[in-house]
Amino acid sequence: MNTMADLQSEHLFAEPTPDIVPALDPQQERARAMAGTPADRAQYVLDVPIAFDEYRRANKYIDALLTRAKVAKKPGGLWIIGEGGRGKSFILERLLKRLKPIEGDHRRLCPVLYLTFEARPNIGEIYIRLLMQLGQDPRSMKGLNLKELRDTLRDAVQTAGVLLIAFDEAQHLWVLASKKGKGDAGGALGATLKRLYEILGVAFIFIGTPPLDEIRRQDEQTTRWPGLSFLKAFSFNEEFLGILATLDECLPMPEKSNLIDSKLSKAIFDSCRGSFRLLKMLLAEAVRTASQKGKPRISREHLAEAHFLVHCSEETPFGPVPLN
């Protein structure tokens, strides 16, 4: 069902024409981690992407959007929505690793721009942050009004070969749908985003939590970006067991840990509660603990210690936490 994770981190642009640069083979990445410290091994577990069904589906949508963005003006967009820990960050990280900015002799090629928000920004802040990613000197933007900033951004996006802009924690960009009538859930900032999309002509991806879906459904203008990928929590089923089997292959340990054992797999599920992030954190800490103790694989005892470290709870699905 699942195979060894695809660790490619190629980008689509190089100077002066598009090119694809292959990454290290996944087995080489794993071997490098195994040769490192316990901390290196744990970090590898946190970083390695696992192609579960929703992850594959979202990346397939993104790849299709990028293909369209190369040949079409206003290519559309995608909403990636889910609770925390469902895999949104892993999808975004794959995109940013594949399409890194390239510093050429005469210009900066930047196929993907990325913004994240902790609160609702103002319009000028969005323009300035995008321009700074494109290498614009902040001093050159001093005193520019919104129209001048927008026009500068339009020209810079074209010069830098931008294909897509990703807005993370995008729920902060919009007014709560209950405060606006149908068709106007975005408010003034939402209207600016729509106008910006029309002017720039690049793909937009909005990444956020479930309240963003309510706004997407209530604002008729969001049909400009029709794609939707809704990430759900894992269930204890064949897909989850497939993920554990894949992770067992990926773990930077000399021996497999038989994570799909019926009792052990259920305990792992109970610990992570269907969250991909918590699953990664649990296994990373177990790998760190086992490596520090010189063990060839992780055991229930290591998982119990990992559960304690992640959840700060001595009541673990794996049994008591060892005292030493």
N, C-alpha and C positions, 0 to 999 in steps of 0.2 A: 504493500500500500504506500508506504513512504520509503524513500531512498536516502542515501547519504546527502547531507545538506549541500546545496549549491553555494559555494563561497566566492563565486566570481565577483569581482569588484571593478569591471571594466567601465570606461567612460566612452561616450560616443564621439567626443571631439578631441582632436589634437591639431597642432599647428602644421600646415595650413588647412588640411582637409580632414573630414571625419575618419576615425580609425577605431579599432577595437583592440584593447590590450588585455590579454588573458591574465588571470591571477594565478597564484600558486595552486597546485593541485590540492584538493581538500585533505588528502592523506599527508601531504607535506606540511600543511598548516597544523594538523593534529600532532605530527611528529615534532614540530617546533615547540608546541605547547608542552609536550611530554618531556622535552629536554630542559624546560625552564623550571622555575621555582613553583612551590605550591600555589602562590598567588597568581603566577602566569597560567597555571592550569585552570584555576577557578575563573579567571577572567575569560579564558577561551570558552568555557561553558556558557558564560553570560553572553558572549558575543556571537556564538555560532548560530546561524539562522537555520531553522528547521521548517521544511516545507509542508506544514499541515494544510488541510484543504482550503481554509479561508485565506491563509497566507498566499497560497498559490493563485487563488482566484483574484485576490486584490492585485498581485503583481502582474497577472495576465492583463487585467484592465489597464494598469499603468503603462505596460509595454504597448498596448494597442493605442493608448492616448498619445504616447510619445511618437509612435509611427505616424499617426494622423497629424500631429503638430508640425512635423517636418514638411508636410505638403499642403496643409490647409490653414487658412486664416480663421481664427476663432474656432479651434478644434473641439471645444467642449470641456468637460471636467468630470470630476469624480468626488464623491463624498465617502470618506472612510470613517465609520462611526462604531464606537464600542466603549464599554466601561474600561476603567484602568486595568492594565495587566492582560488585555486580550490580544495583544500583538501589534497594536498600531505603531509603536516605536520601532519594532523590528522591521516592519514594512518601510517606514520612513528611512531608517538607517540604510537599508539595502539601496534605496533610490539615491541617497546622497553619496554613498560609496561608489556606485556605478557611474555617476555623472558629476565628477568633481570638476571644479574650475581649472582651466588650463591657462597658464601665463605664456602668451605668445610674444614674439618680438615686437609686434605693433599693437596688439590689443589683447584684452582678457576675454577668453571664451568661457561662458558660464551658462551651460544648458539648463540648470535648475537653480531657482532662487527659493530661499526658505525663510519663513518667519514663524515665530512662536509667540504666544501672548499669555500674559498672566492677568491682564485686565483689558478693558475696552480701550483701544488706542484712538488717537485722533488721526485725521486723514493725512496731515503733513508727516506724522511719524512714520506711517506706512511708506510714503514716497521716499523719505530720507533713508530709512533702513534698507530698502531695496537698492537705492542708488549706491549706498556704501558697500553693499555686497558686490556691486559691479565695478568697484574700484574708484568711485567718485571721491574726490577730495572734499571733506566736510566744509572747508573754508570756501569752496566755490559755490556752495549752496546757501551761504549766509545771505539773508535779505531777499531770497526768491519767494514769490508768492506761490499759491497752490497750483495755479495754471502753469507757471514757469517750471515748477518742480515736476509736474506731470509730463510736460513736453520734453523736459530733459530725460526723464525716465523712459519715455517712449523711444527716443533716439538711442539711448544707451542699451535698451533691451534688444533693439534691432542689430546694433553693432556687435553685441556680445553673443548673439546667436541663442538667446533664451528660448527654450521650448515650453517650460512649465514653471509655475509658481506654486509652492506648497505652503499652506497656512495651517500650522499646528495649533492645537487648543483653539480651534476656530469658533467655538461657541462664544468666545469673548468678542467676536466681531459683530455679533448680531444682538438686536433688542429681543427680549423674551417675546415669544409669539403672542402671549396673552395680552400684551400691551399694545398690540397693533392689529389693524384689520387684516383680513386675508388679502394677500397680494402685496403687502407692505411690511412684512415681518422684519425686514432688515433695517428699517429706518434710514437715516441720512447716510450712515456709513455703508449700509448694504447697497444703497443706490450708487455710491461712489465706486464700490467694488464692481458693480455691473458695468458702469461707465468705463472703468479701468480695463476691464476685460475686452470691451468693444474696441478700445483704443490700441491696446497692446497686441491683441490677437493671439495670445498664447494660452495654453491649457492651464486650468486652475484645479488644484486638489485641496479640499477642505477636510481636515482631520480633527475629530473631536468626540465628545461624549454624547450619550443619547439625547439630551435636550436639543442638540444641533439638528437631529432628525425631525423634531417637531417643527422647527423653523423651516427646514428644507421643504416639508410638506405644505406648510401654510403660505409660503411666499411663492407666488406663481412665477416670479422672475427667475427663480433658481432653475427653471427648466433649461437655462443656458448650459447648465452643468448636470446632465441627466444621469451620469453613472452613480451607482451606489454599491458599496461593499459594507455589510453589517457584520461585525465581528462578535461572536457569541462566546460565552464560557464553554469550556469543554464539558462533555458528559463522560461518564465512565463507560466507554464503549470501545468498539474495534479501532476507531480513529485514535483514541487516547493510547491504547496499547501499541498501535503502530508508531506513535510519536515516541513512546518509551523505548521501543525496539530500535528506532533510529538513534535516539540519544545514547543508548547502550553502545552502539557502534561508534558514536562520535566522542564519547568521553575519553579524555586524554589519560587513560589508565592502561597498564599492560594487559589486564584481564577484564572480560565482560562481567557485569554485575547481576545478570539475569533479572533486569528490572520488570520484565513481564510476568514474573512469578505471580500466581493468582493472589496470594495474600500480600506480597510486597507491593504489587501494582495498586491494589486497593488502598493500602496505607499511604502510598505516595499521592494518590488522588485526594484522599481525605486531608492530607497536609496542604496541598496547593489549592484545594477547593475550586478546581476547574480553571485557575488562572495560569496562563502561560508564563507570566513574569515570576510568580511565586514558585512554579515548577523549576524554572531556570535558577532562581536564587537557592532553592533547596539543594539541587544537584551540585551547584557550584560550591556551596559550603561543605557538602559531603566529600567532594573531590579534594578540596583544600585539606580537610581533616585527615582523610585517608593518606594523602600524599605526605603530610607532615609526619605521620606515623610510619611511613615507609611501606604501606600496604599496597598490594598489586591491584586491588579493586575496592569499591565501596561496599559496605555491609549495612545491615539494619542498625547497628550501633552508630555508624557514621551518620546515617540518615536521622537517627534520633538526636544526635548532637546538632546536626544541621537544622532540624526543626526547632530546637531550643534557641539557636542563634537567630533564626529568621523570625520566629513568632514570640520569642521571650516567654515560652511556656514549657514547663516541665512535663505536662501531660501531652505525650506524643503518640501518634498512631503506630509508632514503631517499637513501643515499649519504653521502659525507664531510661532516663539519660544517664550514661556512665558518670560516676563521680570524679574520675581522674581524667 
